[in-house]
């Protein structure tokens, strides 16, 4: 998944991809990560907005950018949550959506590498 690669490039921490389709109509996937500062969370958001192709992944909604503690990017089937560690711990989306299946992002990265070769 391109978004995982882009977040990894900018040193996002604790990247988790949850398959949400069986639990909610909100989105098929939640991609959750942490940044170490407001500047980094905003940089992660900017990197995604600049590098995810609009025609394949139109950004429907962006929230929380100014505060930078919890930035939400809604791409329809994919919702990306970029947190500061304190907010991520407080809201604990992974526990809240505990029934969601976590997808192995290491496996996704290896598949993506194979496709580029």
Steps between C-alpha positions, in 0.01 A plus 500: 500500500641831386392691813700264725812556289454877510459502878807280539703741285425781744580288807147450632495280808285203597323466166192277523260409220158374607249334269171669593264386224340221702435726802384833364391687190731791590795363302658178379829579674636715781868585479627622836843642581679735735729797455736635762390865478235727349749590226551133413129415499440790262797392284358146482165643392661729241704211358186290456306785338784576258578142400179299494360534147173695510329298228544173691467638852301825513525670839141543618568662837789625709463581869730596786788635292540830687511337843717214374420267791255280303486551127237309306519455123190342349559338161166316500598135524814596696502726807843599629547608862825677588542547876734645752583218747292644786184529290551159344528344844194689626269418208648152446324427170666160483315396818179683407490306170643184658296276271681633194764281342850650503671461164870414491657813351840330468338253260339789308840671471661186355218464245542863403876450452432203271260704288762774448767255378 
